[in-house]
Amino acid sequence: MKPIVILHEGNDKSSLDNKLVKNLIEHLKLDEKDADKEFKKIKFYGMGVKSNFFNANFVVYRELIQRIADYEISNIFFILDADNCNKNQGGLIKTQEKLQAMIKSLGWEEISSFYITHDPQTEHKEGFIESLLLSTIPQDKKECIDKFLECFGFIAKDGDKSTYERIYKSIAHPLPPYNFDHPHFDELKQKLRSLFITDL
């Protein structure tokens, strides 16, 4: 069976993006694990920083180009942060446009899909995976967290973005790893499900 490739920010083992997508795939029962506890149908690639997604010469792309030419890959799924609109690559629309242009330049339109993580509650669809997580907790709890961060002078992602994940897991939603039943995860769940439908 040809694997599905998932490209995400961070490294391919311990990044939040990697953990969240793996947990969601398990939650949805989309794939099984082998004896080494790796998914059977999916191969993850950490792309490092967001700008690597827009670099046609990035080492991961160079490897995949040959594997795609040899018909060794069925689908490619990109998952990356929208970031904030004031950045060069920021905001959902700008990120989407740049990613679509890169996918087209690589000739991968027919086998590619993507999800851009953001806080669905923001006006311009800004944010990152951590803000998506925080968007799934009740508003009154989120206001408490915002007040706490403001009180300690924490400034959005430019501080320590892992603080968001720690707050989510330790304080806001400590029991299950993530609240995958929240509607803010619906689009990502649908896109992951479609990877496996098209792989049949």
C-alpha positions in Angstrom: 0.0 0.0 0.0 1.3 3.4 -0.9 1.7 5.7 2.1 -0.1 9.0 2.9 2.5 11.7 3.6 1.7 14.3 6.2 4.0 17.4 6.3 3.8 19.6 9.4 5.8 22.3 11.2 8.4 21.3 13.7 10.2 17.9 13.8 8.7 14.6 12.9 8.7 13.1 16.3 7.9 15.4 19.2 6.4 18.6 17.9 2.9 19.7 19.0 1.7 19.5 15.4 2.9 15.9 15.1 1.4 14.8 18.5 -2.0 16.5 17.7 -2.4 14.9 14.3 -1.3 11.5 15.5 -3.8 11.7 18.4 -6.6 12.8 16.1 -5.9 10.0 13.6 -6.0 7.5 16.5 -9.2 9.2 17.9 -10.8 8.8 14.4 -9.5 5.2 14.1 -8.2 6.0 10.6 -5.0 3.9 10.8 -3.5 1.1 12.7 0.0 0.9 14.2 2.6 -1.7 13.5 4.8 -3.6 16.0 7.1 -0.5 16.3 4.0 1.6 17.2 4.2 3.6 13.9 1.2 4.1 11.7 0.9 1.6 8.8 -0.5 3.9 6.2 1.0 7.3 7.1 4.5 8.8 7.0 5.2 12.0 8.9 7.7 14.6 7.8 8.7 17.5 10.0 9.3 20.6 7.9 10.9 22.7 10.7 10.0 26.3 10.3 7.0 27.6 8.2 9.2 29.2 5.5 10.5 25.7 4.5 7.0 24.9 3.1 7.6 27.7 0.5 11.1 26.5 -0.5 11.0 24.2 -3.5 14.6 23.1 -2.7 13.9 22.1 0.8 15.4 18.6 1.6 12.0 17.0 2.3 10.6 18.1 -1.1 13.6 16.8 -2.9 13.1 13.4 -1.3 9.4 13.4 -2.1 9.7 14.5 -5.7 11.5 11.2 -6.5 9.1 9.1 -4.5 6.1 10.7 -6.2 7.7 10.2 -9.7 8.1 6.5 -8.7 4.4 6.3 -7.7 5.3 5.5 -4.1 3.0 8.0 -2.4 -0.8 8.2 -2.6 -1.6 11.6 -1.0 0.2 14.5 0.6 -1.4 16.5 3.4 0.1 19.8 4.6 -0.6 21.2 8.0 0.9 24.6 9.0 0.0 27.7 11.0 -1.7 30.7 9.6 0.3 32.9 12.0 -0.6 36.6 12.4 -1.5 38.9 9.5 1.4 41.3 10.3 4.0 38.7 9.3 5.3 38.2 5.8 3.6 34.7 5.6 0.8 35.5 8.0 -2.9 35.0 8.1 -4.9 32.3 6.6 -5.4 33.8 3.2 -1.8 34.8 2.6 -0.6 31.4 3.8 -3.1 29.5 1.7 -2.1 31.5 -1.5 1.6 30.8 -0.9 1.0 27.1 -0.2 -1.2 26.7 -3.3 1.4 28.3 -5.4 4.1 26.0 -4.0 2.0 22.9 -4.5 1.3 24.0 -8.1 5.0 24.7 -8.8 5.8 21.2 -7.6 3.1 19.7 -9.8 1.3 18.0 -6.8 -2.2 19.5 -7.2 -3.9 16.2 -7.8 -2.5 14.4 -4.7 -2.3 17.3 -2.2 -4.6 18.8 0.4 -4.0 21.0 3.4 -5.2 22.5 6.6 -4.0 25.8 8.0 -4.3 25.9 11.7 -5.8 29.1 13.2 -8.2 30.4 15.8 -11.6 30.2 14.1 -12.8 33.0 16.4 -10.4 35.7 15.0 -11.6 38.1 12.4 -8.9 37.4 9.9 -8.4 33.7 10.7 -5.1 34.2 12.4 -3.2 32.1 14.8 -1.4 28.8 15.1 -2.0 25.3 16.5 -1.8 26.5 20.1 -4.5 29.1 19.5 -6.7 26.4 17.8 -6.4 24.3 21.0 -7.3 27.3 23.2 -10.3 28.1 21.0 -11.8 24.8 22.1 -12.2 25.7 25.8 -15.2 27.6 27.2 -15.0 31.4 26.8 -15.0 32.1 30.6 -12.0 29.8 31.1 -10.2 31.4 28.1 -10.8 34.9 29.6 -9.1 33.7 32.8 -6.1 32.5 30.8 -5.9 35.7 28.8 -6.0 37.7 32.1 -3.3 35.5 33.6 -1.0 35.9 30.6 -1.6 39.7 30.4 -0.8 40.0 34.1 2.5 38.3 33.6 3.4 40.3 30.5 3.2 37.3 28.1 3.0 38.7 24.6 1.2 36.3 22.2 3.3 33.8 20.2 6.5 35.9 20.1 7.0 34.9 23.8 7.0 31.1 24.4 4.4 29.5 22.2 4.7 26.2 24.1 3.2 28.1 27.1 -0.2 27.9 25.3 0.1 24.1 25.0 1.1 23.7 28.6 -1.8 25.9 29.7 -4.2 23.9 27.6 -3.1 20.5 28.8 -2.4 21.3 32.4 -5.2 23.8 33.3 -7.8 24.3 30.6 -8.4 20.7 29.5 -6.4 18.3 31.7 -8.3 15.1 31.3 -8.3 13.9 27.6 -5.3 15.1 25.6 -7.4 17.2 23.3 -11.1 18.1 23.0 -11.6 16.6 19.5 -15.3 16.7 19.8 -15.3 20.5 19.7 -16.6 21.9 16.3 -13.4 23.8 15.8 -11.8 20.4 14.9 -14.5 19.5 12.4 -12.7 20.8 9.3 -9.4 19.1 10.2 -11.2 15.8 10.9 -13.0 15.9 7.6 -9.8 16.6 5.7 -8.0 13.7 7.4 -10.9 11.4 6.7 -10.8 12.3 3.0 -7.2 11.3 2.8 -8.2 7.8 3.6 -11.2 7.8 1.3 -9.1 8.8 -1.7 -6.5 6.2 -0.7 -8.9 3.3 -1.2 
